[in-house]
Amino acid sequence: MNEPRGIDFSQISPEHIRGFIGGSFPGDLGIEPLEIGDDRTVARIVVDRRHLHPGGYVHGGVWTALGDTAAAWATFRAMPPYHDFTTIELKLNVFGSGLDGDVLTAVAEPLHSGRNTVVLDVKVERERAGETKLAANLVVTQFVIPPRAG
């Protein structure tokens, strides 16, 4: 019998993520893993100039990347060992602006963990001048891919 290919991410932690995030898209954006659990995953980005569109506000792609990354890290914990996944649907609503120096924190929680899909709700809060506000919400659907035989 062939061994499954891939990696068992079922017990992934922020320390694991920090070990391989360098040189990846989330790493290049400065997305930090704060907490990864079975029921909740938290990621953060401190907004700087690279995250802004020409008008000086956080680019829509940054909101999307932060939310999708938090959802991805949560999906690792919601799928069977040695499985993989890909995002198949994502809906983003932004309720507030993001500026240079703001801290954006995404909290991803699974709504559904099935054999073929994982659906997550991601709330993004913005911290500015000591005040915190809900700034965005995403619903992310992941397609779970079974392991390939070696």
C-alpha positions in Angstrom: 0.0 0.0 0.0 1.3 3.4 -0.9 1.9 6.0 1.8 -0.1 9.2 1.5 1.7 12.2 0.0 1.6 15.6 1.7 1.9 16.8 5.2 -0.3 16.3 8.3 -1.3 19.8 9.2 -4.0 18.7 11.7 -2.1 20.0 14.7 -0.5 23.0 13.0 0.5 25.9 15.4 1.6 29.5 15.0 5.2 28.3 15.6 4.9 25.9 12.6 3.5 28.7 10.4 6.4 31.0 11.4 8.8 28.3 10.3 7.6 28.3 6.7 5.9 31.6 6.0 9.0 33.4 4.9 9.1 34.0 1.1 5.4 33.2 0.8 2.6 35.6 -0.2 1.2 35.9 3.4 4.8 36.3 4.7 5.6 39.0 2.2 2.5 40.9 3.3 3.5 40.6 6.9 0.6 38.5 8.1 1.3 37.0 11.5 -0.2 33.9 13.0 -1.3 34.6 16.6 -3.5 31.6 17.5 -4.5 28.4 15.7 -7.0 26.1 17.2 -9.8 23.7 16.3 -12.5 26.4 16.9 -10.7 29.7 16.3 -7.7 31.0 14.4 -6.3 34.5 14.7 -4.0 36.4 12.3 -2.8 39.9 12.3 -1.3 42.5 10.0 0.2 45.9 11.0 -0.7 48.2 8.1 2.2 49.9 6.4 2.7 51.7 3.0 2.9 48.4 1.0 -0.7 47.6 2.0 -2.3 50.9 0.7 -3.8 51.7 -2.6 -2.9 55.1 -4.2 -5.6 56.9 -2.2 -3.9 56.0 1.1 -6.3 53.3 2.3 -5.9 49.6 2.7 -6.2 47.8 -0.7 -9.1 45.4 -1.1 -6.6 42.6 -1.9 -5.0 43.1 1.5 -8.3 42.6 3.3 -8.9 39.5 1.1 -5.4 38.1 1.7 -5.6 38.5 5.5 -9.1 36.9 5.7 -8.3 34.1 3.3 -5.0 33.4 5.1 -6.7 33.2 8.5 -9.3 30.9 6.9 -6.6 28.7 5.4 -4.8 28.3 8.7 -8.1 27.3 10.3 -8.8 24.9 7.5 -5.6 23.0 8.3 -7.2 22.1 11.7 -10.6 21.3 10.2 -9.6 18.7 7.6 -8.4 15.1 7.9 -4.6 14.4 8.1 -2.7 14.5 4.8 -5.5 16.2 2.9 -5.1 19.5 1.1 -7.5 22.3 0.1 -8.1 25.3 -2.1 -10.4 28.3 -1.8 -13.4 27.9 -4.1 -15.5 30.9 -3.0 -14.9 34.0 -1.0 -17.2 36.9 -0.1 -15.8 40.1 1.4 -17.7 43.0 3.0 -15.6 46.0 4.2 -17.3 48.2 6.7 -14.4 50.6 7.6 -11.2 52.0 6.3 -7.7 50.9 7.0 -4.8 53.4 7.3 -1.1 53.2 7.7 -0.3 52.2 11.3 -3.7 50.4 11.9 -3.6 46.9 13.2 -6.0 44.5 11.4 -6.8 41.3 13.3 -8.7 38.5 11.6 -10.6 35.8 13.6 -11.6 32.7 11.5 -14.2 30.3 12.9 -15.5 27.2 11.1 -19.2 27.2 10.3 -19.2 23.8 8.5 -16.5 21.1 8.3 -17.6 18.3 5.9 -15.9 15.6 3.9 -15.6 17.8 0.8 -15.9 21.4 2.0 -15.0 23.6 4.9 -16.9 27.0 5.3 -15.5 29.6 7.6 -16.6 33.0 8.9 -13.8 35.6 9.3 -14.3 38.8 11.2 -11.6 41.5 10.8 -11.3 44.1 13.5 -9.3 47.3 13.1 -7.5 48.9 15.9 -6.7 52.6 15.6 -5.7 55.1 18.3 -6.7 52.6 21.0 -10.2 51.9 19.6 -11.3 48.7 18.0 -14.0 48.4 15.4 -15.4 45.6 13.2 -14.0 46.6 9.8 -14.7 43.6 7.5 -16.3 40.2 7.3 -15.6 37.3 5.0 -17.2 34.0 4.3 -14.7 31.5 2.8 -15.5 28.1 1.3 -12.6 25.6 0.9 -12.6 22.5 -1.2 -11.0 19.6 0.6 -8.7 17.5 -1.6 -7.9 13.9 -0.6 -4.3 12.7 -0.5 -2.8 11.4 -3.7 -1.3 7.9 -3.7 2.5 8.0 -3.6 
